[in-house]
Amino acid sequence: MFRDDQRRNVEVKIGIQSVPRELVVETETSQADVEAALTAALADESVFVLAEAKGSKIFVPAKKIAYVEFTGSEQRRVGFSNV
C-alpha cells in the first residue's frame, strides 16, 4: 500500500486535565510505539514524550493525560471541489 519512501503519519490527539484545548500532533511514530511509550509513562508516572513529524518533541506529564486518540492521516488534498 505504501512504498518505503512514503511514510504514513499518524495524528495523535492528547487531552490534558484542566486544559480546555487538546494537543494535536502529527507523528511518524507508529500507533503501537505511541501506545507502548504511553503505557510505560503511565506505569512509571513519568513524562510522555512524542516526536512530531517535523522533528520537534512534545513532553506531557503522564498523570495529567485525560485521553489519547489516534487518527490515520490521509494525504492532504489541495484545491476546491463541488461535492
C-alpha positions in Angstrom: 0.0 0.0 0.0 2.8 2.5 0.9 6.2 2.4 -0.5 9.3 2.6 1.8 9.9 6.2 0.8 6.3 7.1 1.6 5.7 7.4 5.3 2.2 7.3 6.7 1.9 9.8 9.5 -0.4 9.3 12.5 -2.4 12.1 14.0 -2.5 11.9 17.8 -4.9 14.0 19.9 -4.0 14.3 23.6 -6.5 15.7 26.1 -4.9 17.1 29.2 -6.7 17.5 32.5 -7.7 21.1 33.3 -6.7 22.3 29.8 -9.7 23.3 27.6 -7.9 22.5 24.2 -6.4 19.2 23.1 -2.9 18.9 21.7 -2.9 17.6 18.1 0.4 16.1 17.0 1.3 14.6 13.6 4.0 11.9 14.1 5.8 9.3 12.1 5.9 7.0 15.1 3.6 4.0 14.7 0.4 3.7 16.7 1.8 0.6 18.5 5.0 2.5 19.5 3.0 5.5 20.8 0.8 3.1 22.9 3.9 1.4 24.3 5.5 4.8 25.3 2.2 6.0 26.8 1.8 2.8 28.8 5.4 2.9 30.1 5.0 6.6 31.1 1.7 5.9 32.9 3.2 3.0 34.8 6.2 5.0 35.9 4.2 8.2 36.4 6.9 9.9 34.3 6.7 12.2 31.3 5.2 11.0 28.0 7.4 12.1 25.0 6.1 12.2 21.5 8.2 13.2 18.4 6.4 15.3 15.8 6.8 14.6 12.1 8.6 18.0 11.7 11.3 17.0 14.2 10.2 18.6 17.5 9.2 16.8 20.6 6.1 17.1 22.9 6.5 16.4 26.6 3.4 15.8 28.7 3.3 14.7 32.4 1.6 11.2 32.1 -0.5 11.7 35.2 -2.1 14.8 33.6 -3.3 13.0 30.4 -7.0 12.6 30.2 -7.2 10.8 26.9 -5.3 9.9 23.7 -7.0 9.5 20.3 -5.3 8.1 17.1 -6.3 9.0 13.6 -4.5 7.8 10.4 -3.6 10.8 8.3 -4.6 10.9 4.7 -2.6 12.6 2.0 -3.5 16.3 2.1 -6.0 17.3 -0.6 -5.4 20.6 -2.4 -7.9 22.5 -4.4 -11.6 23.1 -4.5 -14.5 20.8 -5.2 -18.2 21.0 -5.8 -19.1 18.0 -3.7 
